[in-house]
Amino acid sequence: MLQEANIVVYHSWTSTTSQIASYDPQTRIVTLAGTVSDSVYDFIGGNRYRLLNVYDFSGATHDRRHQHRTGTLRPYPNKGQHEEQERGVTSDPNEMIPAGSFVFSPTTRRLLYRALPREGRRRGNEDTPIVLMVPAVGTILSIGGDDAMKANLTTTTTNVTVEHIALAHADSFLEEQCMANGCSGQSGFALGRYAAVVIAPHSTAITFRHCNVSHVGGYAMHIHGHTNQIVVDSAHVTDLGAGGIRIGEPQTPTGIAEMPTAVTVHNCVIHDGGYVVEAGVGVFILHAANVRVTHNRIHDLYYTGVSTGWTWGYLPTLNMNLLVAKNEIYNIGRGLLSDMGCIYNLGMSPGTLFDHNVCHDVQTFAYGGWGLYSDEGSSHITWANNIVYRTMCAPCNQHYGALRERHEQRFRLSRSHSWRACGSKQRLQWGPLRTCAIRPRIHFVLFLPSQHRVAPKRLRDALLPFHVHCLS
């Protein structure tokens, strides 16, 4: 039944998840429930869509997350309506529910699951059991708790260490959090109510070490409010509905006492995210100060690896002294979304340094498959000693900003320009005493056929990375 289905419409750097209010097969117009995001994100034509939980229990159609019915939607003059342009429905009943997928009817409370080939096989005289985990909570572990927040108390939770435990199976509860407005927005910021692990305000000296967080519907961890001296060390975070570790809130704080400070994310492995809200980020820093993201491996996401800042243009911000260093970030985008980078900065952030990071294999749907991305108003930041290769677009992209320093970046094997500046509010100032130059003996642009993700060895050996030097 369409009333029990969800539709996901892809935009440039995000997606909208909505319930279907109605569908007219004669006009082929889909009307979405709730407040649908406008076209601000629609920089590319032919937006794709997918349908979820579509199945008539008398035997109609269903579609799985990323083995799904797809097509394009054209916005219709009436807000909230779209016209279906292409269709990809299979009539083979064996393909209506792919293996490992399920549909659920809230009306009849009936769940239908199609097992994987090896599930449910008999072993001797016994059937192999199939275990289905249905999460009942959005937050598994809360340090600081919600009671103190609701009562506006200043009691501090301090000196807590969580070690060697596994936390798994938390829901996103999209209907409660954001379904009314489509769960849209950059980096999945609307998913702020639930995370598998929440470190709440008035928490100090909290250490989360050698723990696993997996199978969650939103972000794995949320550190927010007035928290400080938070350490996340050697965590394994995987199978994520959105992203990995979220630090801060989208609301602009009035003072540094209202935001996280002195947070360290070190030696963690964060991978395989975006399975519910595709725009989730590996490490998502909104409003925070003195944050260190070091020695992490972040990969297999549909959007950005590390995102810092949440202030557009040159608006005032309290973000400062962020360090993103010695991380390996790869296999992001995965051909689904656009406009991203391994490392992304937004707005001013004095004292911020991006140093000795390795970024590779960035593949977007259309445009914006960058490695190092300084977006609107990025100012008072330094990019140093980073290596970027195998990106769909320029290894480095600069929107408008001021007072940035770049030196000793190494780029190779990209399908577009090595460095790109854009935006109508250009204030390209690369530090008061520094200018940047590229070694003239290295060609500026290298084009490779799209099918060659890795250049042949003889070509790879012949290519030297060019260097960007900032000369005093």
N, C-alpha and C positions, 0 to 999 in steps of 0.2 A: 504494500500500500504506500502510495506516495506521501501520505500524511505522516508516515512513520520513517520516512527517508530523510537523509541529509544530502545537500549538494555542496561541493567544494569548488569554488571558482577561483582560478589562479590569476593574480595580477602580476605586476613586475617583480616586487620584492616581498610580497606577502600573498595571502589567500584569504578568502571569505568563506566561512562555514555557516550555512543557513539551513533552516528547515524549509520545506516546500509547502507553500500555501495552496497552490493549485497549478494544474497543467491543462492547457487546452490543446488537444491533439489536432484540431482543425487548423488553428492559427499557429500551432507549435510555439506557444508563448508559455514560459515558466514564470510564475509569480512567487517570489521568495517572501517568507515570513520575516517579521521584524524590520529593523532599520538596516538597510543594505548600504554598504560602503559606496561612496560615489566614485567617480572615475579618476581621482587624483593619482592613483597608482597605475593607471592603464596607459603606460608609455609604449606598449607594444600591442599590435593588432592580433586578432584571432585568439582571444583568451580561451584557455582550455578549462575543462571542468571534469569532475568525476562524481558519480553517485554512490552513496553509501547506504547500506541496509535496505536495499530495494528488493523485495521478494514478496510475492503473493503466495501464501502457504498452500494455495491450490496448485502452484507450479508456474510462477512467472519468472521474473529476472532478479538477479542480484549482481552485485559488483564489489570487488575487493579493493583494499586500499591502493596498492600500486600495481595490481593486475586488474585494471578497472575499465569500465566503459568510459570512453572519452569522447570529446568533441570540442566544438568551439561555441561560444555564446556571444551574440552581438547585443550590446545594451539597447533597450527599447526606449522610446520617448517617455513612457510612464515609469517613474522611479520604482525600482523593485521588480521590474519585469525584464526578461531577457528572451531573445528568440533563439531557438536551437537551430544551429546551422548544419551540423553534421551529426551523424549517428553511428554508433558502433555496437549495436546489440547483437549478441549471438543467439541463435535459435537452438544450439546444441544444449540439451539439458545437463550434460556432464560438465559444461563450462560455465553454467550459470552461477554456481557456487564453487570457486576454485578451492583446491585442497588447502586445508589449514585456515579456512575462513568460516565465519558464522554470520547468521542474521538473527535478529531478535525482535519480537513483536511486543511492544509495551502494552498493547491492548489485550492480547490473548496470553501474555506472559510465557510465550513459547519461544524456545531457542533451537535453532537448527544449525548443526555443525557438520562440515564435511572433513573427515579425517585425512591426515597425510597418509601416503602409501604404506608407511611402516607402522602406523598407529592402529591399535585394535587387533593386531594379528594374534592368532592363537599360538601359544607355546605349550606344546604337549596337549594336556586336557584343559588348560586354563586360557582365558582371554587376557590379553595385555590391557590393563586399565588405561583409560584416557583421563587425564587430570586437567580440569578447566578451573583456572583461578579467576574469580570475579572480585575485584577490589571493592571494598565497602567504605573506604575512607580516602580522603584526598591528601592528608598529612599523616605520616606514620610516626615521626618523632618531632616534637616541638620543644625547643629549649628556650626558656623564657615564658612561653605560653601566651595564650590570648587573654587570660583573665586580667593580667597586669595592664595590658593595652587598653581593655575596655574600661577599667577603673581609673585609667590615667595615673597609675602608680609609678613611683620612681624606684621601687625596690629592684636591686640589681642581682641578676643571676651571674655568678662568677666562678672561675676555676673549675670548669667541667671538662672532662676528657672522655671522648667516646672512641673506643678502639676495637678493631677486629670483630665487627658485626656486619651482617648483611641485612639490608632493608629492601623489600621488594613489594610490588603490586599496590600502587596507589592510583586512584582515578583522577581525571581532570575535571569532571563535573562541568562540562562546557555549558550546559543549559543554565546552571546557576551563575557562572562567571561572566559569560560573554556572548551567548548565542543570540541574545536579543539584538545585538549590533554586528553580528557576523564574525565575532572573534578575530577581527582583522586588526591590522596595526603592525608596525615594524617590530621585528624580533620577538613576536608573541608577547608583547608587554602586557596585554590584557589578562594574562594568566597569573595574576598576582595574589589571588586568594588562597590557592593551594600549592604546595610543593611537598615532595616526599619528606624532606627534612627542612624545618623552619627554625632559623635562629632569630628570635624576635627581639624587639627593642629592650634596652637595659640589660644586655648580655655582654659580659666582659671576660676575656681570657678563656675562650672556648676553643677546644682542640678536637678536631674530627680526623682521626688517623687510621689508615689501613682498613677502611670500610668499603663495602660494595653497596651501590644503590642502583637498582635496575627495575625494569618493567613499570615505569611510572607514566601517568597520563599527561603531565605537564613538564615543569622543571624539576630536576632532581633535588635542588637545594635553593633556598631563598634566604639571604642574609640582608636584613633591612632594619630601618629605624636607627636609633642611637645605639649602635653596637661598636665595639672596638676590641682589638687584639684577638681576632678570629683567625684560626689556622685550619685550613683543609689540606691535609698532607697524605699523599700516596693513596688516594681514593680511586676506585674503579667505578665509573658511571657509564651505564649503557642501557640501550633499549628505552628511549625517551620519547614521550609524546611531544615534547617541545625541545628544550635544551638542557644544558648541564647545570651550571652554577650561576645564579642570578644574585647580583649585589646592588642594593639600593632600590629606590622607587622612582616612577616617572614624575611625580610631583616635585616641583622645585623647592628645596628646603630653604627656610629663612635663616638658618645658621648651621654651622658645622656640627653642632650638638644634635641635629636631627637626622644625621646620615651616618652610614658606616664609615669607620676609619680604621686604619692599621689592620687590613685584611690580607691574608696570604693564601694563595692557591698554588700549591707546589707539588710537583712530581705526580700529577694525576693523569689518568687515562680517561678521556671523555669521548665517546663515539656512539654512532648509530642513533641519531635523533631526528625529530621532525615527523614522527609517525602519526601524530594527531594534528598539530599545528606546525606546518612545515617550516615556518620562519624562525624556529627556535635557534638559539646561539649557544655555542659551547661554553664560553664564559661571558656573561652579559653584565656589564658594569654601567649602571645608569648614573645616579648622583652618589658619588663616593670620593674619598680622598685617601691618599697613602695606601694604595692597593698594589700588591705585588703578585703577578701571574707569571710563574717561572717554571721551567723544566717540565712542561706538560706536553702530552701528545693528544691532539684533538683531530678527529677525522670522521668522515662519513656522515656529513650533515647536509641538509638541503639549503642551508644558508651560511652566514658568517661564522668564522671560528671564534674570534675574540672581538667583542664590540665594547668600545669605551665612549662615554659621554652621552648626554641626552638633552643638549641645548642646541637649537638651530641658530645658525648665524653667529653674530657677535653679542648675543644676549649674555648678561652676567651669569657666572656659574661658580660654584664652590669646588668643582672638580679640580684636583691638583695632585701632582706627584704620583702619577700612576706609572708602574713599571711592568712592561710586557717583554719578557726576555727569555731567550733560549728555549722557545717552544717549537715543536714541529706540528704544523697544521696542514692537512692535506685531504684531498678527495671531498671537496665541499661543492655545493651547488648541485652536482649530480644531474645536471641538465633539466632541473625542474623550475627553479626560480631564477631571477636575474638581479643585477645591481647589488653586488656583494664583494667581499674581500676576505682573505684569510684573517687580516687584522683591519678593523674599521674604527675610525675616530670621528666623532661628531662634536663640533663646538670647541671652545677654548678650554685648555687644560694645562696651566702653567706647571713646568717642571716634569712633564710627562715624557717618558723615553720608551721607544720601541727598538730593542737591541738584540742582535744575534738570534733572530728567529728564522726558521726555514719554512717556506710556504711552497707547495706544489700541487698540481692537479686540481685546477679550478675550472669547472665546466658549468656554464649557465645555459638557460633556455634560449636567451636572445642576446642581450648585451650585458656589459658590466661584470665580466668574469675577471676581476682584478686580484692582485696579490695584496698590495698595501694601499689602503683607501683612506684618504683624508677628505672627509665630506664637508658640508657647509660650515664655514667659520672656523675650521681647524686651525688653531693658533697656539703659539708658545709650546710647541712639541718638537721632539727630535726623533728622526728615523736614522738608525745607525747599524751597519754591519749585518743587514738582513739579506737572505738569499731567496730568490723567487724564480721558479721555472715551471714550465708546462701550464701556463694560464691561457684561458680562452681569449682574453683581451690584454690590455697593457698590464705589465707587472705592477706598475705604480700609477694610481689615479689621484689627481688633485682637483677637488672642487675649490671654490674660493676660500681664501684664508690669509693669514699673515704671520710673519715671524716664525717660520719653521726652519729647521736645519735637517739636511740630508747628507749623509756621507757614507762612502764605502758600501753601497748596495750592489748586489750582484744579480743580474737578470739574464735568463737565457730561455730559448725554446718557447717563445710566446707567439700567438697568432695575430698580434696587433702591435701597436707602437710600444716602445719600452717605457715611455713616460707620457702622461696625458694630463693636460690642464683644461678645465672647463668651468662654466658658470658665468653669470652676468655681473657678479660683484667681485671681480678680480682684485685682490690686493696681494699679489704674489711677492712677498718679501721673505727672502730665504736667510733670515738672520741679519743683524746689523753689520757684521763684518765679514760675511761669507758669501761667496757666489759658487754656483755649482757648474761643473763642466763634465762632459763625457769624453772619454778617450777618442780622439778622432780616427784612429786606425780601425775601430770596430764599427761595423755597419749598424745603423740605428734601428732598423726594422727587420725582423726575420719572420717570414711567412712559411707555414708548414701545412701540407694537406691535412684536412680534418681527420682523416682516418689514421694518421700517424701520431698517436699519442706520445710515442717515444721515437726519437730520431734513430736511424741506423747507427751502429757503433762507429763506423768510419766517419760519419758526419758529426756525431757527437764528440768524437775525439778531436775533430778539426776545429770545432767551435770553441772559442775562448769567451768566458763571461766578460762583458764590459763592466767597467767600474764608474760609478758616479762619485767624483771627488768634490768636496767642499773646500775651497781654497781660501785661506785667510789673506 
